[in-house]
């Protein structure tokens, strides 16, 4: 029961923490705002970098917990596919 409260608290902190943070420093923001109308805009590269940095932790967590995720998915679907580990 104690771990449930701790997990819930950590989840709430992780959800609310980014809300109070600024995403860019002042110089980055000024550079992006000044180059929005140009053909080769800095904003496109910055947005791609942000998306890359956002996706990496999710991919790592999925890789680390892949067996648990597959087990959870199978339990939800209600099918037994017969793993190689069961042989």
Secondary structure, DSSP 8 states (H G I E B T S, - for coil): -HHHHHHHHHHHHHHHHGGGS-SS-HHHHHHHHHTTTSSS-HHHHHHHHHHHHHHHHHHHHHHHTHHHHHHHHHHHHT-----STT-
